[in-house]
Amino acid sequence: MEVREVDGYFELTEEPTDPKLSNRDLAPTPVKLRNWGYYEYIAIWVGMSICVPTWLLGSSFIAAGFSWRVAIGTIALGNIIVLIPMVLNSFPGARYGIPFPVILRSSFGVYGANIPAIMRAVVACGWFGIQTWIGGSAIDGILGVLSEGWKVVPGHIWISFVIFWIINIWVSWAAPPWKGSRAIKIMNDTASPVLILIGVGLLAWAVGEAGGWGPILAQETTVADFWGLWPAFLVGMVAYWSTLALNMPDLTRFAKNQRVQVVGQSIGLPVTMTAFAFLGVATTSASVLIYGEAVWDPIDLILRTGNVLAEIVALIFIVLATTTTNVTANVVAPANDFANVAPKYIDFQRGALLTGIIGIAIQPWRLLETYGAYIFTWLGTYSAFLGPIAGVMIADYWICRRQFFRLDDLYKSDGIYRFYGGVNPAGIVALIIGIAVALLPQMVNWRWFIGIIVALVVYTILFKVWLEPRSGYVVTQAQYDEANQ
């Protein structure tokens, strides 16, 4: 098994053979299959961002009493912040064609990588459950609009939930990474332009029903303790995509080059998220004027309009948007993570099925009962665990490894990433300390920020003092080139 460099990008001349560390889903993507360009990365962020949870981000601000200016400004700021670690962690994915759990092997060890990978996977399973519940609710709404009799069918919401669950698992099975994720690519390429058009139509409806922009934009902040509440919402905005800030390499491994993934993400993420979240902000603000209360759930709002055609079209939009986001953002990552634990027994498709099962077990309907459960209980809590993982990854690749991996050794149990029994103690210690500090009561409003900074600093210190002096643990590009002359 040899490493081949093609214009600064690396691949293996043959697939790794260790069944404990690789299967065809975890193996590096050949350079010839790395064909995603600007449009794919912009489209994939449009597809992932235009969904009900993004709407809920915007509408939760209005439900909590913030003005539209605070809502949009915070959402934009949060997405710009999370874009930084996302792009940084995307670089090794594009350069080596490897997914997130394989990248973790450098900072946590070939076996220790399973710990942060499973942590990320569980969060993704939660999101899969949330998105599936939303999609199921939309299907239930469509069937209820088409037939009044559907509303009296025992357990109709659960039937709809199962239907949407099956649709998502089927789409996921059609898109394993070893096929170059062609199904995901096609879905995003075709769905994104349609979703934008429907979103603009919904915005026009909101403005018209509220009597124009004036009444909507005139509403001011009514929060009593602004600085006591706002930081938690900022962390929620960052936490929303802190998941992809870790596993975006699962998608950038298909990039033609670094430029397309950097530019594509920089345009696609902050612009689309801010624009679509504004739809939630504007519509929820309009609901206060129309119904006398902030209706933060778009499905509930849609079903109040009384316009059958508009309800069906809007709910179909939610089903399409939710499917696109769910498969791309909430199945690819955990399926790869589960496969990383036992590559011999779990491939991408079995990992996708496991994701779906855990997504149900998490009981997502409870996380969507109120905006408080969504922002504080869900987003705020898991940010304390994902921030430190991002900190360790950035420190390892950009500071300690100097942007170089031994690609072949990432798939060897006796290579330089074995460390101590397959575990990098520096990564584990930094992760534990980062999480512990982030979970302190005093840090409740700043968990993600505290976690990523503490873990980055601790890992860098431990690596420089503990690991770097030991021969073999650090191999730079120059050292590798010299050894292979």
matplotlib code that plots the C-alpha trace (Angstrom):
import matplotlib.pyplot as plt

x = [0.0, 1.7, 0.8, 0.6, 0.6, -1.3, -0.8, -0.7, -3.5, -2.9, -4.4, -3.5, -2.5, -4.7, -7.4, -6.3, -6.5, -6.9, -10.6, -10.4, -9.6, -11.1, -13.8, -14.7, -16.7, -13.7, -11.0, -9.6, -11.6, -9.5, -8.5, -10.5, -13.7, -13.1, -15.4, -17.4, -17.1, -18.4, -22.0, -22.1, -20.9, -23.1, -26.0, -25.4, -25.5, -28.6, -30.1, -29.0, -29.9, -33.3, -35.2, -37.6, -34.8, -33.3, -36.7, -37.0, -33.7, -35.2, -38.6, -37.3, -35.8, -39.2, -40.9, -38.3, -39.0, -36.0, -36.4, -35.8, -32.6, -31.1, -32.3, -30.7, -27.6, -27.0, -27.7, -25.3, -22.6, -23.1, -22.7, -19.6, -18.0, -18.7, -17.6, -14.0, -13.5, -15.6, -13.3, -10.2, -11.3, -12.4, -8.8, -7.5, -10.7, -10.1, -6.3, -6.4, -9.9, -10.6, -13.8, -14.1, -13.5, -10.2, -9.0, -9.6, -7.0, -4.2, -5.4, -6.9, -5.2, -6.4, -8.7, -9.1, -10.8, -13.9, -14.6, -15.2, -16.6, -19.4, -20.0, -20.6, -22.7, -25.1, -25.7, -26.3, -28.8, -30.6, -30.8, -32.0, -34.8, -35.7, -35.8, -37.7, -40.3, -40.7, -40.9, -43.5, -45.5, -45.5, -46.7, -49.4, -50.5, -50.7, -52.8, -55.0, -55.6, -56.4, -58.8, -60.6, -60.9, -57.1, -57.3, -59.3, -57.1, -55.6, -51.9, -51.9, -48.9, -46.9, -47.8, -46.6, -43.4, -42.6, -43.4, -40.9, -38.4, -38.5, -38.1, -34.9, -33.4, -34.1, -32.5, -29.5, -29.0, -28.9, -25.9, -22.9, -19.6, -17.9, -20.3, -19.0, -22.2, -23.8, -27.3, -26.7, -25.1, -28.0, -30.6, -28.9, -28.3, -32.0, -33.7, -31.9, -33.2, -36.8, -36.5, -35.3, -38.3, -40.8, -39.1, -39.4, -43.1, -43.6, -41.9, -44.2, -47.2, -46.0, -45.5, -48.9, -50.8, -49.1, -50.1, -46.7, -43.1, -43.9, -45.8, -43.3, -40.2, -41.7, -41.6, -38.9, -37.0, -39.1, -36.5, -36.0, -32.5, -31.0, -27.3, -28.4, -30.3, -28.6, -25.2, -27.2, -28.9, -25.5, -24.1, -27.2, -26.6, -23.0, -23.9, -26.5, -23.7, -21.0, -21.8, -20.7, -17.7, -16.4, -17.5, -17.6, -14.6, -17.2, -18.3, -15.1, -13.3, -15.1, -13.8, -11.9, -9.5, -9.3, -10.5, -13.9, -14.7, -13.6, -15.4, -18.4, -18.9, -18.1, -20.9, -23.3, -23.4, -23.7, -25.7, -28.3, -28.6, -29.1, -31.5, -33.7, -33.7, -35.0, -38.0, -38.7, -38.2, -40.5, -43.2, -43.2, -43.4, -46.3, -48.0, -48.0, -50.0, -52.2, -53.0, -52.1, -49.3, -45.9, -46.4, -42.9, -43.7, -44.1, -46.2, -48.6, -48.7, -49.2, -52.2, -53.8, -53.9, -57.1, -55.7, -55.7, -53.5, -51.0, -50.9, -50.2, -47.5, -45.8, -45.9, -44.5, -41.7, -41.0, -40.9, -38.4, -36.2, -36.2, -35.2, -32.3, -30.9, -31.5, -29.6, -26.8, -26.2, -27.5, -26.9, -23.5, -21.6, -23.0, -23.0, -19.3, -18.7, -20.4, -18.5, -15.2, -15.9, -16.3, -15.5, -15.6, -19.3, -20.7, -20.7, -22.3, -25.8, -25.9, -24.6, -27.5, -30.0, -28.4, -28.6, -32.4, -33.0, -31.1, -32.9, -36.2, -34.9, -33.8, -37.5, -37.1, -40.7, -39.7, -36.9, -39.4, -42.1, -40.9, -38.3, -36.5, -36.1, -34.7, -32.3, -31.1, -31.6, -30.6, -28.3, -26.7, -25.9, -24.3, -22.2, -20.2, -19.1, -18.5, -16.5, -13.6, -13.5, -13.1, -10.4, -8.3, -8.7, -7.6, -4.6, -3.5, -3.6, -2.7, -0.4, 1.1, 1.1, 1.8, -0.9, 0.5, -0.7, 0.9, -2.1, -1.1, -0.4, -4.0, -5.1, -2.4, -2.7, 1.1, 1.8, 2.7, -0.8, -0.9, 0.5, -0.2, -2.3, -4.0, -4.9, -3.4, -3.5, -3.0, -6.3, -8.3, -7.0, -7.6, -11.1, -12.0, -10.7, -12.4, -15.8, -15.4, -14.6, -17.4, -20.0, -19.2, -22.3, -20.5, -19.9, -23.5, -23.9, -20.5, -20.1, -18.9, -16.5, -14.9, -14.7, -13.0, -10.4, -9.5, -9.2, -7.0, -4.6, -4.4, -3.8, -1.1, 0.8, 0.5, 1.6, 4.6, 5.8, 4.8, 4.5, 6.7, 9.9, 9.2, 10.5, 8.0, 5.0, 5.5, 6.2, 6.2, 5.9, 9.6, 10.5, 8.3, 9.7, 13.3, 12.6, 11.0, 13.6]
y = [0.0, 3.2, 6.8, 8.7, 12.5, 14.2, 18.0, 18.3, 15.8, 12.3, 8.9, 5.3, 3.0, 0.3, 0.0, -0.6, -4.2, -4.1, -4.9, -3.4, 0.1, 0.2, -0.8, 0.7, 3.6, 4.6, 4.2, 7.4, 8.7, 8.3, 11.6, 10.7, 10.6, 14.0, 15.9, 18.3, 21.9, 25.3, 24.6, 21.4, 23.0, 26.0, 23.8, 21.4, 24.2, 25.6, 22.1, 21.6, 25.1, 25.4, 23.3, 23.6, 23.6, 26.7, 28.3, 27.4, 29.2, 32.5, 32.0, 31.1, 34.6, 36.2, 33.7, 34.7, 38.4, 39.5, 41.9, 40.9, 43.0, 41.1, 37.8, 38.2, 39.8, 36.9, 34.2, 35.8, 36.2, 32.6, 31.2, 33.3, 32.0, 28.3, 28.6, 29.1, 25.7, 24.1, 25.3, 24.5, 20.9, 20.5, 20.9, 17.5, 15.9, 17.5, 16.9, 13.3, 12.2, 10.9, 11.1, 12.6, 9.4, 8.7, 12.2, 11.7, 8.9, 11.4, 13.3, 10.5, 7.3, 4.7, 3.2, 6.2, 8.0, 5.9, 8.0, 11.4, 9.8, 8.1, 11.4, 13.1, 10.2, 10.4, 14.1, 13.4, 10.6, 13.2, 15.5, 12.7, 12.0, 15.7, 16.1, 12.9, 14.0, 17.3, 15.5, 13.1, 16.0, 17.5, 14.3, 14.0, 17.6, 16.8, 13.7, 15.6, 18.4, 15.9, 13.8, 14.8, 11.1, 10.9, 13.0, 10.4, 7.5, 6.1, 7.0, 8.9, 11.1, 8.0, 6.3, 9.5, 9.5, 5.9, 6.6, 9.5, 7.4, 4.7, 7.3, 8.7, 5.3, 4.3, 7.5, 6.9, 3.3, 4.6, 7.0, 5.1, 7.1, 4.4, 5.5, 9.0, 10.0, 10.4, 10.2, 13.0, 15.1, 14.7, 15.4, 18.6, 19.8, 19.4, 20.3, 23.5, 25.8, 24.6, 25.2, 28.7, 29.6, 28.1, 29.9, 33.3, 32.5, 31.8, 35.1, 36.9, 35.3, 36.3, 40.0, 40.1, 38.6, 41.0, 44.1, 44.8, 45.2, 48.1, 46.2, 43.3, 45.4, 47.8, 45.1, 45.7, 43.6, 42.9, 40.7, 42.0, 40.6, 40.9, 40.1, 37.3, 35.5, 36.6, 34.7, 31.4, 32.1, 33.0, 29.6, 28.0, 29.5, 28.3, 24.9, 24.4, 23.7, 22.7, 19.2, 19.9, 21.9, 18.4, 16.1, 18.3, 16.3, 13.5, 15.8, 17.8, 14.4, 14.7, 18.2, 18.9, 21.2, 23.3, 26.4, 25.1, 23.8, 27.0, 29.4, 27.2, 26.9, 30.5, 31.6, 28.8, 28.6, 32.2, 33.6, 30.8, 30.4, 34.1, 34.5, 31.5, 32.2, 35.6, 33.8, 32.3, 35.7, 37.5, 34.9, 34.5, 38.2, 38.2, 35.5, 37.8, 40.4, 37.8, 35.4, 37.5, 35.1, 34.0, 30.7, 29.4, 26.0, 26.5, 23.4, 24.7, 28.1, 26.6, 24.6, 27.7, 29.5, 27.8, 27.8, 24.2, 24.6, 26.7, 24.3, 21.3, 23.1, 24.4, 21.0, 19.3, 21.9, 20.9, 17.2, 17.8, 20.2, 18.0, 14.9, 16.8, 18.1, 14.8, 12.6, 15.0, 16.3, 13.6, 10.3, 10.5, 11.4, 8.9, 6.1, 6.7, 7.0, 3.7, 2.0, 3.3, 1.3, -2.0, -1.7, -5.5, -5.7, -2.2, -0.6, 2.8, 1.2, -0.6, 2.5, 4.5, 2.0, 2.2, 6.0, 5.7, 3.4, 5.6, 8.6, 7.1, 6.1, 9.7, 10.7, 13.8, 15.0, 16.0, 18.3, 20.3, 20.8, 24.4, 26.8, 26.6, 22.8, 23.3, 26.2, 25.4, 21.7, 20.5, 23.0, 24.4, 21.0, 19.2, 22.3, 21.5, 18.2, 19.1, 22.3, 20.5, 17.9, 20.7, 22.3, 19.1, 18.6, 22.1, 22.0, 18.6, 19.3, 23.0, 23.5, 20.1, 18.2, 21.2, 20.2, 16.8, 13.2, 9.9, 8.7, 5.0, 5.0, 6.2, 2.7, 0.7, -0.5, -0.5, 2.9, 6.2, 6.9, 3.9, 5.9, 3.9, 0.9, 2.8, 5.8, 9.2, 10.3, 14.0, 14.0, 12.2, 14.4, 17.6, 16.4, 15.5, 18.8, 20.8, 19.2, 19.5, 23.2, 23.8, 22.1, 24.3, 26.2, 29.5, 28.6, 27.8, 30.6, 30.1, 26.4, 25.9, 28.8, 27.7, 24.1, 24.7, 27.2, 25.1, 21.8, 23.5, 25.0, 21.8, 19.6, 21.8, 21.9, 18.2, 17.4, 19.7, 18.7, 15.0, 13.5, 15.6, 14.8, 11.0, 9.9, 8.8, 10.7, 13.7, 13.4, 16.6, 16.9, 17.6, 14.6, 12.4, 13.6, 13.1, 9.6, 8.6, 10.1]
z = [0.0, -1.2, -1.2, -4.5, -4.7, -7.6, -7.7, -3.9, -3.3, -1.9, -2.6, -2.0, -4.8, -3.4, -0.8, 2.9, 3.9, 7.7, 8.3, 11.8, 10.3, 6.9, 4.5, 1.1, 2.8, 5.0, 2.3, 0.8, -2.2, -5.4, -6.9, -10.1, -8.1, -6.4, -8.8, -6.7, -7.7, -6.5, -7.4, -5.5, -2.2, -2.6, -3.5, -0.6, 1.9, 0.3, 0.5, 4.2, 5.3, 3.9, 6.4, 9.3, 12.1, 10.4, 10.4, 14.1, 14.8, 13.5, 15.0, 18.4, 18.7, 18.1, 20.5, 23.2, 22.7, 20.5, 17.6, 14.0, 14.0, 16.9, 15.4, 12.0, 13.3, 15.8, 13.2, 10.7, 13.4, 14.6, 11.1, 10.3, 13.6, 13.0, 9.4, 10.6, 12.2, 9.5, 6.7, 8.7, 9.4, 5.7, 4.4, 5.3, 3.9, 0.5, 0.5, 1.5, 0.4, 3.9, 6.1, 9.6, 11.6, 9.8, 10.4, 14.1, 14.1, 14.0, 17.1, 19.1, 17.8, 15.4, 18.1, 20.4, 17.4, 18.1, 21.3, 19.6, 16.5, 18.5, 20.4, 17.1, 15.8, 18.7, 18.2, 14.5, 15.4, 17.5, 14.6, 12.3, 14.8, 15.0, 11.2, 10.7, 13.2, 11.4, 8.0, 9.4, 10.8, 7.3, 5.7, 8.4, 7.6, 3.9, 4.4, 6.9, 4.4, 1.6, 3.8, 7.0, 7.8, 8.2, 11.3, 13.2, 12.2, 15.5, 15.7, 12.4, 13.4, 14.2, 10.9, 9.1, 11.1, 10.1, 6.4, 6.4, 8.4, 5.7, 2.9, 4.5, 5.1, 1.5, 0.1, 2.4, 1.2, -2.4, -1.6, 0.0, -0.2, -2.4, -5.2, -4.9, -3.1, -6.5, -5.1, -2.6, -5.3, -7.7, -4.9, -3.9, -7.5, -8.5, -5.2, -4.2, -7.0, -6.4, -2.6, -3.1, -5.3, -2.8, 0.0, -1.7, -2.3, 1.4, 2.3, 0.0, 1.7, 5.2, 4.2, 2.5, 5.4, 7.9, 6.0, 4.5, 5.9, 8.2, 10.9, 10.8, 11.1, 13.7, 16.5, 19.1, 21.6, 24.8, 26.6, 30.2, 30.7, 27.2, 28.1, 30.4, 27.5, 24.3, 24.7, 25.0, 21.7, 20.1, 21.3, 19.9, 16.5, 16.5, 17.9, 15.1, 12.6, 15.1, 14.0, 10.4, 11.7, 12.6, 9.9, 6.8, 5.6, 4.9, 2.0, 1.1, 0.4, -3.0, -3.7, -7.0, -5.0, -1.8, -3.5, -4.5, -1.0, 0.7, -1.6, -2.0, 1.8, 2.5, 0.1, 0.7, 4.5, 6.0, 3.1, 2.9, 6.7, 7.3, 4.4, 5.2, 8.9, 8.1, 6.6, 10.0, 11.7, 9.3, 9.3, 13.1, 13.5, 11.1, 13.1, 16.1, 14.1, 12.4, 15.3, 18.4, 19.4, 18.1, 16.2, 16.0, 14.4, 10.6, 10.2, 12.8, 11.1, 7.6, 8.8, 10.2, 6.9, 5.6, 2.0, 0.9, -2.1, -0.2, 2.6, 0.4, -1.6, 1.6, 3.3, 0.2, 0.3, 4.0, 3.1, 0.2, 2.3, 5.3, 3.2, 1.6, 4.9, 6.8, 4.4, 3.8, 7.3, 9.6, 8.0, 6.2, 9.4, 11.9, 9.3, 8.7, 12.5, 13.3, 10.5, 11.9, 15.2, 13.4, 9.7, 9.2, 10.3, 9.7, 6.3, 5.4, 4.8, 8.1, 9.8, 8.2, 9.6, 13.0, 12.8, 12.1, 15.0, 17.6, 16.2, 17.2, 20.7, 21.5, 21.3, 19.2, 19.8, 23.3, 22.0, 19.9, 22.5, 23.2, 21.8, 25.2, 24.9, 21.4, 22.2, 25.7, 26.3, 22.8, 21.1, 24.3, 25.9, 23.0, 22.1, 25.3, 23.8, 20.2, 20.7, 22.4, 19.5, 17.0, 19.1, 19.2, 15.5, 14.6, 16.9, 15.6, 11.9, 11.7, 14.6, 15.6, 12.3, 10.2, 7.7, 6.9, 7.5, 6.7, 4.7, 4.7, 8.5, 9.2, 8.1, 10.0, 13.6, 13.9, 12.2, 13.8, 14.9, 17.2, 20.1, 23.2, 22.3, 19.6, 21.8, 21.7, 25.4, 24.5, 22.5, 25.2, 28.0, 26.1, 25.2, 28.8, 30.2, 27.5, 28.2, 31.9, 31.8, 29.3, 31.5, 34.5, 35.6, 35.1, 31.5, 30.6, 28.1, 26.4, 26.3, 22.7, 22.8, 26.1, 25.0, 21.7, 23.2, 26.2, 24.2, 21.5, 24.1, 26.2, 23.2, 21.8, 25.1, 25.7, 22.1, 22.2, 25.7, 25.7, 22.2, 19.9, 21.7, 21.1, 17.7, 15.2, 16.5, 14.3, 10.6, 8.5, 4.8, 4.5, 6.6, 4.6, 1.3, 2.5, 3.6, 0.3, -2.1]

ax = plt.figure().add_subplot(projection="3d")
ax.plot(x, y, z, "-o")
ax.set_aspect("equal")
plt.show()
